[in-house]
Amino acid sequence: MQLFNLVACSTCRVSMIEGGGDAAGWSIFALLVVIVAMLSGVAFFMIRIARREREHFDPTLSDDYVPSKSSS
Protein backbone atom coordinates (compact mmCIF):
# COMPACT_ATOMS: atom_id res chain seq x y z
CA MET A 1 0.00 0.00 0.00
CA GLN A 2 2.95 2.31 0.58
CA LEU A 3 3.98 2.18 -3.09
CA PHE A 4 0.41 2.98 -4.14
CA ASN A 5 0.50 6.13 -2.01
CA LEU A 6 3.64 7.29 -3.78
CA VAL A 7 2.54 6.54 -7.35
CA ALA A 8 -1.13 7.58 -7.36
CA CYS A 9 -2.45 11.09 -7.45
CA SER A 10 -4.30 12.26 -4.36
CA THR A 11 -7.73 11.93 -5.98
CA CYS A 12 -7.15 8.31 -7.01
CA ARG A 13 -5.63 7.42 -3.65
CA VAL A 14 -8.52 8.88 -1.67
CA SER A 15 -11.09 7.25 -3.96
CA MET A 16 -9.38 3.90 -3.58
CA ILE A 17 -9.22 4.16 0.20
CA GLU A 18 -12.80 5.39 0.63
CA GLY A 19 -14.29 3.11 -2.01
CA GLY A 20 -12.61 0.04 -0.62
CA GLY A 21 -11.04 -0.87 -3.96
CA ASP A 22 -13.92 -3.14 -4.95
CA ALA A 23 -14.77 -1.39 -8.22
CA ALA A 24 -12.08 -3.16 -10.23
CA GLY A 25 -13.01 -6.53 -8.78
CA TRP A 26 -16.71 -6.09 -9.50
CA SER A 27 -16.06 -4.86 -13.03
CA ILE A 28 -13.90 -7.92 -13.76
CA PHE A 29 -16.63 -10.16 -12.33
CA ALA A 30 -19.31 -8.44 -14.44
CA LEU A 31 -17.25 -8.87 -17.62
CA LEU A 32 -16.63 -12.51 -16.73
CA VAL A 33 -20.38 -13.07 -16.39
CA VAL A 34 -20.98 -11.48 -19.80
CA ILE A 35 -18.24 -13.58 -21.45
CA VAL A 36 -19.49 -16.82 -19.92
CA ALA A 37 -23.07 -16.02 -20.94
CA MET A 38 -22.02 -15.33 -24.54
CA LEU A 39 -19.93 -18.51 -24.78
CA SER A 40 -22.76 -20.54 -23.27
CA GLY A 41 -25.20 -19.13 -25.80
CA VAL A 42 -22.92 -19.92 -28.73
CA ALA A 43 -22.30 -23.46 -27.44
CA PHE A 44 -26.04 -23.99 -26.87
CA PHE A 45 -26.93 -23.03 -30.43
CA MET A 46 -24.10 -25.08 -31.95
CA ILE A 47 -25.27 -28.17 -30.04
CA ARG A 48 -28.87 -27.44 -31.01
CA ILE A 49 -27.99 -27.16 -34.70
CA ALA A 50 -25.99 -30.40 -34.58
CA ARG A 51 -28.86 -32.29 -32.92
CA ARG A 52 -31.44 -30.96 -35.37
CA GLU A 53 -29.18 -31.89 -38.29
CA ARG A 54 -28.80 -35.42 -36.93
CA GLU A 55 -32.56 -35.82 -36.43
CA HIS A 56 -33.49 -34.59 -39.91
CA PHE A 57 -30.62 -36.20 -41.82
CA ASP A 58 -31.63 -37.65 -45.21
CA PRO A 59 -29.17 -40.38 -46.27
CA THR A 60 -30.23 -40.09 -49.91
CA LEU A 61 -28.70 -36.61 -50.04
CA SER A 62 -25.29 -37.66 -48.73
CA ASP A 63 -22.25 -38.20 -50.95
CA ASP A 64 -20.73 -41.61 -51.49
CA TYR A 65 -17.29 -40.42 -50.45
CA VAL A 66 -14.74 -43.15 -49.93
CA PRO A 67 -11.36 -41.95 -48.70
CA SER A 68 -8.40 -43.08 -50.73
CA LYS A 69 -5.90 -45.44 -49.15
CA SER A 70 -2.80 -43.76 -47.84
CA SER A 71 0.51 -44.68 -49.41
CA SER A 72 2.39 -45.01 -46.14
N, CA, C and O atoms as a CHARMM CRD file, in Angstrom:
* protein
*
  288
    1    1 MET  N      0.82800  -1.19700   0.00000 PROA 1      0.00000
    2    1 MET  CA     0.00000   0.00000   0.00000 PROA 1      0.00000
    3    1 MET  C      0.86200   1.24700   0.00000 PROA 1      0.00000
    4    1 MET  O      0.43100   2.29500  -0.48100 PROA 1      0.00000
    5    2 GLN  N      2.06500   1.15400   0.52800 PROA 2      0.00000
    6    2 GLN  CA     2.95100   2.31300   0.58500 PROA 2      0.00000
    7    2 GLN  C      3.33500   2.76200  -0.82700 PROA 2      0.00000
    8    2 GLN  O      3.36800   3.96300  -1.09700 PROA 2      0.00000
    9    3 LEU  N      3.62200   1.83000  -1.72400 PROA 3      0.00000
   10    3 LEU  CA     3.98000   2.18100  -3.08900 PROA 3      0.00000
   11    3 LEU  C      2.80400   2.84700  -3.78700 PROA 3      0.00000
   12    3 LEU  O      3.00000   3.78200  -4.56300 PROA 3      0.00000
   13    4 PHE  N      1.59600   2.38700  -3.52900 PROA 4      0.00000
   14    4 PHE  CA     0.41000   2.98100  -4.14200 PROA 4      0.00000
   15    4 PHE  C      0.26300   4.43500  -3.72100 PROA 4      0.00000
   16    4 PHE  O     -0.14600   5.27100  -4.52800 PROA 4      0.00000
   17    5 ASN  N      0.58700   4.75100  -2.48000 PROA 5      0.00000
   18    5 ASN  CA     0.50300   6.13100  -2.00500 PROA 5      0.00000
   19    5 ASN  C      1.49900   7.02400  -2.72800 PROA 5      0.00000
   20    5 ASN  O      1.22700   8.20700  -2.93300 PROA 5      0.00000
   21    6 LEU  N      2.63100   6.48800  -3.11300 PROA 6      0.00000
   22    6 LEU  CA     3.64500   7.28600  -3.77800 PROA 6      0.00000
   23    6 LEU  C      3.36000   7.47000  -5.26300 PROA 6      0.00000
   24    6 LEU  O      3.71700   8.50300  -5.82800 PROA 6      0.00000
   25    7 VAL  N      2.73000   6.50200  -5.90300 PROA 7      0.00000
   26    7 VAL  CA     2.53900   6.54000  -7.34500 PROA 7      0.00000
   27    7 VAL  C      1.23900   7.24000  -7.73200 PROA 7      0.00000
   28    7 VAL  O      1.21000   7.94700  -8.74000 PROA 7      0.00000
   29    8 ALA  N      0.18200   7.06900  -6.97700 PROA 8      0.00000
   30    8 ALA  CA    -1.13000   7.58200  -7.36100 PROA 8      0.00000
   31    8 ALA  C     -1.27900   9.05200  -7.00500 PROA 8      0.00000
   32    8 ALA  O     -0.65800   9.56500  -6.07400 PROA 8      0.00000
   33    9 CYS  N     -2.13400   9.71200  -7.79000 PROA 9      0.00000
   34    9 CYS  CA    -2.45300  11.09400  -7.44900 PROA 9      0.00000
   35    9 CYS  C     -3.36800  11.08200  -6.22000 PROA 9      0.00000
   36    9 CYS  O     -3.90600  10.03800  -5.85100 PROA 9      0.00000
   37   10 SER  N     -3.53500  12.21800  -5.60500 PROA 10     0.00000
   38   10 SER  CA    -4.30500  12.25700  -4.35800 PROA 10     0.00000
   39   10 SER  C     -5.76700  11.88900  -4.57900 PROA 10     0.00000
   40   10 SER  O     -6.37800  11.26400  -3.71300 PROA 10     0.00000
   41   11 THR  N     -6.33100  12.25800  -5.70200 PROA 11     0.00000
   42   11 THR  CA    -7.73100  11.92800  -5.97500 PROA 11     0.00000
   43   11 THR  C     -7.92200  10.42000  -6.09100 PROA 11     0.00000
   44   11 THR  O     -8.84900   9.86100  -5.50600 PROA 11     0.00000
   45   12 CYS  N     -7.04500   9.76500  -6.84700 PROA 12     0.00000
   46   12 CYS  CA    -7.15300   8.31100  -7.01300 PROA 12     0.00000
   47   12 CYS  C     -6.91000   7.58900  -5.69000 PROA 12     0.00000
   48   12 CYS  O     -7.59000   6.61300  -5.37500 PROA 12     0.00000
   49   13 ARG  N     -5.94400   8.07000  -4.92200 PROA 13     0.00000
   50   13 ARG  CA    -5.62800   7.42200  -3.65400 PROA 13     0.00000
   51   13 ARG  C     -6.78600   7.52400  -2.68600 PROA 13     0.00000
   52   13 ARG  O     -7.12900   6.54200  -2.02800 PROA 13     0.00000
   53   14 VAL  N     -7.39500   8.69200  -2.58700 PROA 14     0.00000
   54   14 VAL  CA    -8.52200   8.87900  -1.67100 PROA 14     0.00000
   55   14 VAL  C     -9.72200   8.05500  -2.14400 PROA 14     0.00000
   56   14 VAL  O    -10.41300   7.44300  -1.32900 PROA 14     0.00000
   57   15 SER  N     -9.96700   8.03500  -3.43500 PROA 15     0.00000
   58   15 SER  CA   -11.09200   7.25200  -3.95900 PROA 15     0.00000
   59   15 SER  C    -10.89900   5.76900  -3.68800 PROA 15     0.00000
   60   15 SER  O    -11.85000   5.05700  -3.36500 PROA 15     0.00000
   61   16 MET  N     -9.65900   5.31000  -3.82300 PROA 16     0.00000
   62   16 MET  CA    -9.37800   3.89600  -3.58300 PROA 16     0.00000
   63   16 MET  C     -9.55700   3.55200  -2.10600 PROA 16     0.00000
   64   16 MET  O    -10.10600   2.50100  -1.77600 PROA 16     0.00000
   65   17 ILE  N     -9.11100   4.40700  -1.24200 PROA 17     0.00000
   66   17 ILE  CA    -9.22000   4.15600   0.19800 PROA 17     0.00000
   67   17 ILE  C    -10.68100   4.22300   0.65000 PROA 17     0.00000
   68   17 ILE  O    -11.13600   3.35500   1.39500 PROA 17     0.00000
   69   18 GLU  N    -11.41400   5.23900   0.21000 PROA 18     0.00000
   70   18 GLU  CA   -12.80200   5.39300   0.63200 PROA 18     0.00000
   71   18 GLU  C    -13.72000   4.37800  -0.03500 PROA 18     0.00000
   72   18 GLU  O    -14.66900   3.90000   0.58600 PROA 18     0.00000
   73   19 GLY  N    -13.44800   4.04800  -1.27800 PROA 19     0.00000
   74   19 GLY  CA   -14.28700   3.11300  -2.01100 PROA 19     0.00000
   75   19 GLY  C    -14.01800   1.66800  -1.65500 PROA 19     0.00000
   76   19 GLY  O    -14.82000   0.79400  -1.98400 PROA 19     0.00000
   77   20 GLY  N    -12.93800   1.40400  -1.01100 PROA 20     0.00000
   78   20 GLY  CA   -12.61400   0.04500  -0.62300 PROA 20     0.00000
   79   20 GLY  C    -11.90900  -0.74500  -1.71200 PROA 20     0.00000
   80   20 GLY  O    -11.50700  -1.88300  -1.47000 PROA 20     0.00000
   81   21 GLY  N    -11.74800  -0.18900  -2.88900 PROA 21     0.00000
   82   21 GLY  CA   -11.04500  -0.86600  -3.96300 PROA 21     0.00000
   83   21 GLY  C    -11.82200  -2.00300  -4.60000 PROA 21     0.00000
   84   21 GLY  O    -11.23300  -2.85400  -5.26600 PROA 21     0.00000
   85   22 ASP  N    -13.11900  -2.03300  -4.41200 PROA 22     0.00000
   86   22 ASP  CA   -13.92200  -3.13900  -4.94600 PROA 22     0.00000
   87   22 ASP  C    -14.39700  -2.90600  -6.37900 PROA 22     0.00000
   88   22 ASP  O    -14.90000  -3.83200  -7.01600 PROA 22     0.00000
   89   23 ALA  N    -14.24700  -1.69500  -6.89400 PROA 23     0.00000
   90   23 ALA  CA   -14.76900  -1.38900  -8.22100 PROA 23     0.00000
   91   23 ALA  C    -14.09400  -2.23800  -9.29500 PROA 23     0.00000
   92   23 ALA  O    -14.76700  -2.76800 -10.17900 PROA 23     0.00000
   93   24 ALA  N    -12.79400  -2.36800  -9.22400 PROA 24     0.00000
   94   24 ALA  CA   -12.08300  -3.15900 -10.23100 PROA 24     0.00000
   95   24 ALA  C    -12.48700  -4.62900 -10.14200 PROA 24     0.00000
   96   24 ALA  O    -12.67900  -5.28000 -11.16900 PROA 24     0.00000
   97   25 GLY  N    -12.61400  -5.14300  -8.95400 PROA 25     0.00000
   98   25 GLY  CA   -13.00800  -6.53100  -8.77900 PROA 25     0.00000
   99   25 GLY  C    -14.40400  -6.80400  -9.30600 PROA 25     0.00000
  100   25 GLY  O    -14.63400  -7.81900  -9.96200 PROA 25     0.00000
  101   26 TRP  N    -15.33300  -5.91000  -9.02600 PROA 26     0.00000
  102   26 TRP  CA   -16.71000  -6.09000  -9.50100 PROA 26     0.00000
  103   26 TRP  C    -16.80800  -5.92600 -11.00900 PROA 26     0.00000
  104   26 TRP  O    -17.60100  -6.61000 -11.65500 PROA 26     0.00000
  105   27 SER  N    -16.00900  -5.02300 -11.58000 PROA 27     0.00000
  106   27 SER  CA   -16.06300  -4.86500 -13.03300 PROA 27     0.00000
  107   27 SER  C    -15.50200  -6.09300 -13.73400 PROA 27     0.00000
  108   27 SER  O    -16.02900  -6.50300 -14.76800 PROA 27     0.00000
  109   28 ILE  N    -14.45200  -6.68300 -13.19600 PROA 28     0.00000
  110   28 ILE  CA   -13.90400  -7.92100 -13.76000 PROA 28     0.00000
  111   28 ILE  C    -14.93600  -9.04400 -13.64000 PROA 28     0.00000
  112   28 ILE  O    -15.12000  -9.81600 -14.58100 PROA 28     0.00000
  113   29 PHE  N    -15.59500  -9.13700 -12.51400 PROA 29     0.00000
  114   29 PHE  CA   -16.62800 -10.15500 -12.33000 PROA 29     0.00000
  115   29 PHE  C    -17.78000  -9.96100 -13.30900 PROA 29     0.00000
  116   29 PHE  O    -18.27700 -10.93400 -13.87600 PROA 29     0.00000
  117   30 ALA  N    -18.21200  -8.71300 -13.51500 PROA 30     0.00000
  118   30 ALA  CA   -19.30800  -8.43600 -14.44100 PROA 30     0.00000
  119   30 ALA  C    -18.92000  -8.82400 -15.86800 PROA 30     0.00000
  120   30 ALA  O    -19.72400  -9.41700 -16.58700 PROA 30     0.00000
  121   31 LEU  N    -17.70200  -8.49700 -16.28000 PROA 31     0.00000
  122   31 LEU  CA   -17.24900  -8.87100 -17.61800 PROA 31     0.00000
  123   31 LEU  C    -17.12600 -10.38300 -17.75400 PROA 31     0.00000
  124   31 LEU  O    -17.40700 -10.93400 -18.81900 PROA 31     0.00000
  125   32 LEU  N    -16.71400 -11.04700 -16.70400 PROA 32     0.00000
  126   32 LEU  CA   -16.63000 -12.50600 -16.73400 PROA 32     0.00000
  127   32 LEU  C    -18.01100 -13.12200 -16.91300 PROA 32     0.00000
  128   32 LEU  O    -18.16800 -14.09100 -17.65600 PROA 32     0.00000
  129   33 VAL  N    -19.00200 -12.57200 -16.24400 PROA 33     0.00000
  130   33 VAL  CA   -20.38000 -13.06700 -16.38800 PROA 33     0.00000
  131   33 VAL  C    -20.85700 -12.87700 -17.82600 PROA 33     0.00000
  132   33 VAL  O    -21.49300 -13.77100 -18.38500 PROA 33     0.00000
  133   34 VAL  N    -20.56300 -11.73800 -18.42700 PROA 34     0.00000
  134   34 VAL  CA   -20.97700 -11.47600 -19.79900 PROA 34     0.00000
  135   34 VAL  C    -20.28700 -12.45400 -20.75400 PROA 34     0.00000
  136   34 VAL  O    -20.93300 -13.00200 -21.64700 PROA 34     0.00000
  137   35 ILE  N    -18.99300 -12.67600 -20.57600 PROA 35     0.00000
  138   35 ILE  CA   -18.24500 -13.58100 -21.45400 PROA 35     0.00000
  139   35 ILE  C    -18.76400 -15.00600 -21.32500 PROA 35     0.00000
  140   35 ILE  O    -18.95700 -15.68500 -22.33400 PROA 35     0.00000
  141   36 VAL  N    -18.98800 -15.46000 -20.12000 PROA 36     0.00000
  142   36 VAL  CA   -19.49300 -16.82500 -19.91700 PROA 36     0.00000
  143   36 VAL  C    -20.88600 -16.97500 -20.51400 PROA 36     0.00000
  144   36 VAL  O    -21.19600 -18.00700 -21.10800 PROA 36     0.00000
  145   37 ALA  N    -21.72300 -15.96000 -20.36300 PROA 37     0.00000
  146   37 ALA  CA   -23.06700 -16.01900 -20.93800 PROA 37     0.00000
  147   37 ALA  C    -23.00800 -16.08800 -22.46100 PROA 37     0.00000
  148   37 ALA  O    -23.75200 -16.85800 -23.06800 PROA 37     0.00000
  149   38 MET  N    -22.14800 -15.30600 -23.08100 PROA 38     0.00000
  150   38 MET  CA   -22.02500 -15.32700 -24.54000 PROA 38     0.00000
  151   38 MET  C    -21.50300 -16.67700 -25.02400 PROA 38     0.00000
  152   38 MET  O    -22.03700 -17.23200 -25.98400 PROA 38     0.00000
  153   39 LEU  N    -20.47300 -17.20900 -24.37900 PROA 39     0.00000
  154   39 LEU  CA   -19.93100 -18.50600 -24.77900 PROA 39     0.00000
  155   39 LEU  C    -20.94700 -19.62700 -24.57300 PROA 39     0.00000
  156   39 LEU  O    -21.02500 -20.55600 -25.37700 PROA 39     0.00000
  157   40 SER  N    -21.71100 -19.53700 -23.51100 PROA 40     0.00000
  158   40 SER  CA   -22.75700 -20.53800 -23.27400 PROA 40     0.00000
  159   40 SER  C    -23.83300 -20.47300 -24.35100 PROA 40     0.00000
  160   40 SER  O    -24.30800 -21.51000 -24.81500 PROA 40     0.00000
  161   41 GLY  N    -24.21500 -19.28600 -24.74600 PROA 41     0.00000
  162   41 GLY  CA   -25.20500 -19.12700 -25.80000 PROA 41     0.00000
  163   41 GLY  C    -24.71700 -19.68000 -27.12700 PROA 41     0.00000
  164   41 GLY  O    -25.46600 -20.36000 -27.82800 PROA 41     0.00000
  165   42 VAL  N    -23.47600 -19.39800 -27.47800 PROA 42     0.00000
  166   42 VAL  CA   -22.92300 -19.92200 -28.72500 PROA 42     0.00000
  167   42 VAL  C    -22.86000 -21.44600 -28.67800 PROA 42     0.00000
  168   42 VAL  O    -23.24400 -22.10900 -29.64200 PROA 42     0.00000
  169   43 ALA  N    -22.38200 -22.00600 -27.57100 PROA 43     0.00000
  170   43 ALA  CA   -22.29800 -23.46400 -27.44100 PROA 43     0.00000
  171   43 ALA  C    -23.69200 -24.09700 -27.49700 PROA 43     0.00000
  172   43 ALA  O    -23.86900 -25.14300 -28.12300 PROA 43     0.00000
  173   44 PHE  N    -24.67100 -23.47900 -26.85500 PROA 44     0.00000
  174   44 PHE  CA   -26.03700 -23.99400 -26.86700 PROA 44     0.00000
  175   44 PHE  C    -26.56900 -24.08800 -28.29400 PROA 44     0.00000
  176   44 PHE  O    -27.12700 -25.11400 -28.68500 PROA 44     0.00000
  177   45 PHE  N    -26.39900 -23.02100 -29.07100 PROA 45     0.00000
  178   45 PHE  CA   -26.92600 -23.03200 -30.42800 PROA 45     0.00000
  179   45 PHE  C    -26.15200 -23.96300 -31.34900 PROA 45     0.00000
  180   45 PHE  O    -26.74100 -24.53500 -32.26600 PROA 45     0.00000
  181   46 MET  N    -24.85700 -24.13100 -31.13700 PROA 46     0.00000
  182   46 MET  CA   -24.09900 -25.08300 -31.94800 PROA 46     0.00000
  183   46 MET  C    -24.57100 -26.51000 -31.67400 PROA 46     0.00000
  184   46 MET  O    -24.73400 -27.30300 -32.60200 PROA 46     0.00000
  185   47 ILE  N    -24.78900 -26.83400 -30.40700 PROA 47     0.00000
  186   47 ILE  CA   -25.27400 -28.17300 -30.04400 PROA 47     0.00000
  187   47 ILE  C    -26.68500 -28.37500 -30.58600 PROA 47     0.00000
  188   47 ILE  O    -27.01900 -29.45700 -31.06900 PROA 47     0.00000
  189   48 ARG  N    -27.50500 -27.34300 -30.50500 PROA 48     0.00000
  190   48 ARG  CA   -28.87300 -27.43700 -31.01300 PROA 48     0.00000
  191   48 ARG  C    -28.89400 -27.67500 -32.51900 PROA 48     0.00000
  192   48 ARG  O    -29.67000 -28.49800 -33.00600 PROA 48     0.00000
  193   49 ILE  N    -28.05600 -26.96900 -33.25200 PROA 49     0.00000
  194   49 ILE  CA   -27.99200 -27.15500 -34.69800 PROA 49     0.00000
  195   49 ILE  C    -27.50800 -28.56000 -35.03300 PROA 49     0.00000
  196   49 ILE  O    -28.04300 -29.19100 -35.94500 PROA 49     0.00000
  197   50 ALA  N    -26.50500 -29.06200 -34.31500 PROA 50     0.00000
  198   50 ALA  CA   -25.99000 -30.40300 -34.57900 PROA 50     0.00000
  199   50 ALA  C    -27.05300 -31.46800 -34.30100 PROA 50     0.00000
  200   50 ALA  O    -27.18200 -32.42600 -35.06300 PROA 50     0.00000
  201   51 ARG  N    -27.80000 -31.30900 -33.23400 PROA 51     0.00000
  202   51 ARG  CA   -28.85800 -32.28600 -32.91800 PROA 51     0.00000
  203   51 ARG  C    -29.97500 -32.25700 -33.94600 PROA 51     0.00000
  204   51 ARG  O    -30.47200 -33.30700 -34.35500 PROA 51     0.00000
  205   52 ARG  N    -30.37300 -31.06800 -34.36700 PROA 52     0.00000
  206   52 ARG  CA   -31.43500 -30.96400 -35.37000 PROA 52     0.00000
  207   52 ARG  C    -30.98000 -31.54100 -36.70100 PROA 52     0.00000
  208   52 ARG  O    -31.76900 -32.16500 -37.40900 PROA 52     0.00000
  209   53 GLU  N    -29.71100 -31.33700 -37.04800 PROA 53     0.00000
  210   53 GLU  CA   -29.18000 -31.89100 -38.29100 PROA 53     0.00000
  211   53 GLU  C    -29.17900 -33.41000 -38.23600 PROA 53     0.00000
  212   53 GLU  O    -29.50100 -34.06700 -39.22600 PROA 53     0.00000
  213   54 ARG  N    -28.82500 -33.96700 -37.10100 PROA 54     0.00000
  214   54 ARG  CA   -28.80100 -35.41800 -36.93400 PROA 54     0.00000
  215   54 ARG  C    -30.21200 -36.01000 -36.99500 PROA 54     0.00000
  216   54 ARG  O    -30.40600 -37.08600 -37.55900 PROA 54     0.00000
  217   55 GLU  N    -31.18000 -35.32400 -36.42700 PROA 55     0.00000
  218   55 GLU  CA   -32.55900 -35.81600 -36.42800 PROA 55     0.00000
  219   55 GLU  C    -33.19300 -35.77300 -37.82100 PROA 55     0.00000
  220   55 GLU  O    -33.98400 -36.65100 -38.16600 PROA 55     0.00000
  221   56 HSD  N    -32.85800 -34.77800 -38.60700 PROA 56     0.00000
  222   56 HSD  CA   -33.49200 -34.58900 -39.90800 PROA 56     0.00000
  223   56 HSD  C    -32.56400 -34.96900 -41.06100 PROA 56     0.00000
  224   56 HSD  O    -32.74500 -34.49600 -42.18300 PROA 56     0.00000
  225   57 PHE  N    -31.58600 -35.80800 -40.79600 PROA 57     0.00000
  226   57 PHE  CA   -30.62400 -36.20400 -41.81700 PROA 57     0.00000
  227   57 PHE  C    -31.28600 -37.12500 -42.83900 PROA 57     0.00000
  228   57 PHE  O    -31.95800 -38.08800 -42.47100 PROA 57     0.00000
  229   58 ASP  N    -31.09300 -36.82700 -44.12200 PROA 58     0.00000
  230   58 ASP  CA   -31.62700 -37.65100 -45.21200 PROA 58     0.00000
  231   58 ASP  C    -30.46100 -38.36300 -45.89000 PROA 58     0.00000
  232   58 ASP  O    -29.68300 -37.71800 -46.59400 PROA 58     0.00000
  233   59 PRO  N    -30.31800 -39.66500 -45.70100 PROA 59     0.00000
  234   59 PRO  CA   -29.17400 -40.38400 -46.27200 PROA 59     0.00000
  235   59 PRO  C    -29.12400 -40.34500 -47.79400 PROA 59     0.00000
  236   59 PRO  O    -28.05100 -40.51300 -48.37500 PROA 59     0.00000
  237   60 THR  N    -30.25500 -40.12700 -48.44900 PROA 60     0.00000
  238   60 THR  CA   -30.23300 -40.08700 -49.91300 PROA 60     0.00000
  239   60 THR  C    -29.52500 -38.84500 -50.44700 PROA 60     0.00000
  240   60 THR  O    -29.13100 -38.80800 -51.61300 PROA 60     0.00000
  241   61 LEU  N    -29.36300 -37.83900 -49.60900 PROA 61     0.00000
  242   61 LEU  CA   -28.70300 -36.60800 -50.04200 PROA 61     0.00000
  243   61 LEU  C    -27.21100 -36.58800 -49.71500 PROA 61     0.00000
  244   61 LEU  O    -26.53000 -35.61300 -50.03100 PROA 61     0.00000
  245   62 SER  N    -26.69600 -37.63700 -49.09500 PROA 62     0.00000
  246   62 SER  CA   -25.28600 -37.65500 -48.73100 PROA 62     0.00000
  247   62 SER  C    -24.43900 -38.15900 -49.89700 PROA 62     0.00000
  248   62 SER  O    -24.92400 -38.89700 -50.75500 PROA 62     0.00000
  249   63 ASP  N    -23.18400 -37.75800 -49.91700 PROA 63     0.00000
  250   63 ASP  CA   -22.25400 -38.19600 -50.95400 PROA 63     0.00000
  251   63 ASP  C    -21.74700 -39.58800 -50.63300 PROA 63     0.00000
  252   63 ASP  O    -21.73200 -40.00900 -49.47600 PROA 63     0.00000
  253   64 ASP  N    -21.32900 -40.30000 -51.67600 PROA 64     0.00000
  254   64 ASP  CA   -20.73100 -41.61000 -51.48900 PROA 64     0.00000
  255   64 ASP  C    -19.21500 -41.47000 -51.45000 PROA 64     0.00000
  256   64 ASP  O    -18.51000 -42.08200 -52.25200 PROA 64     0.00000
  257   65 TYR  N    -18.72800 -40.68600 -50.54200 PROA 65     0.00000
  258   65 TYR  CA   -17.29400 -40.41900 -50.44600 PROA 65     0.00000
  259   65 TYR  C    -16.59700 -41.60300 -49.79000 PROA 65     0.00000
  260   65 TYR  O    -16.97500 -42.05400 -48.70900 PROA 65     0.00000
  261   66 VAL  N    -15.58100 -42.08600 -50.46800 PROA 66     0.00000
  262   66 VAL  CA   -14.74300 -43.15000 -49.93400 PROA 66     0.00000
  263   66 VAL  C    -13.32200 -42.61700 -49.91100 PROA 66     0.00000
  264   66 VAL  O    -12.76700 -42.30800 -50.96600 PROA 66     0.00000
  265   67 PRO  N    -12.72500 -42.50200 -48.74400 PROA 67     0.00000
  266   67 PRO  CA   -11.36100 -41.95200 -48.69900 PROA 67     0.00000
  267   67 PRO  C    -10.36900 -42.86700 -49.38100 PROA 67     0.00000
  268   67 PRO  O    -10.47200 -44.09100 -49.29300 PROA 67     0.00000
  269   68 SER  N     -9.41200 -42.27000 -50.05800 PROA 68     0.00000
  270   68 SER  CA    -8.39900 -43.07700 -50.73200 PROA 68     0.00000
  271   68 SER  C     -7.44200 -43.66200 -49.71200 PROA 68     0.00000
  272   68 SER  O     -7.25500 -43.11200 -48.62700 PROA 68     0.00000
  273   69 LYS  N     -6.84500 -44.77600 -50.07100 PROA 69     0.00000
  274   69 LYS  CA    -5.90300 -45.44500 -49.15300 PROA 69     0.00000
  275   69 LYS  C     -4.59500 -44.66000 -49.13200 PROA 69     0.00000
  276   69 LYS  O     -4.09600 -44.22100 -50.16900 PROA 69     0.00000
  277   70 SER  N     -4.06500 -44.49800 -47.95200 PROA 70     0.00000
  278   70 SER  CA    -2.79800 -43.75700 -47.84500 PROA 70     0.00000
  279   70 SER  C     -1.66100 -44.61500 -48.34900 PROA 70     0.00000
  280   70 SER  O     -1.72100 -45.84300 -48.29400 PROA 70     0.00000
  281   71 SER  N     -0.62900 -43.96400 -48.83900 PROA 71     0.00000
  282   71 SER  CA     0.50800 -44.67700 -49.41300 PROA 71     0.00000
  283   71 SER  C      1.59600 -44.97600 -48.40700 PROA 71     0.00000
  284   71 SER  O      2.68300 -45.40200 -48.79700 PROA 71     0.00000
  285   72 SER  N      1.34600 -44.77100 -47.13200 PROA 72     0.00000
  286   72 SER  CA     2.39300 -45.01200 -46.13600 PROA 72     0.00000
  287   72 SER  C      2.38300 -46.39900 -45.57100 PROA 72     0.00000
  288   72 SER  O      3.21400 -46.72600 -44.72400 PROA 72     0.00000
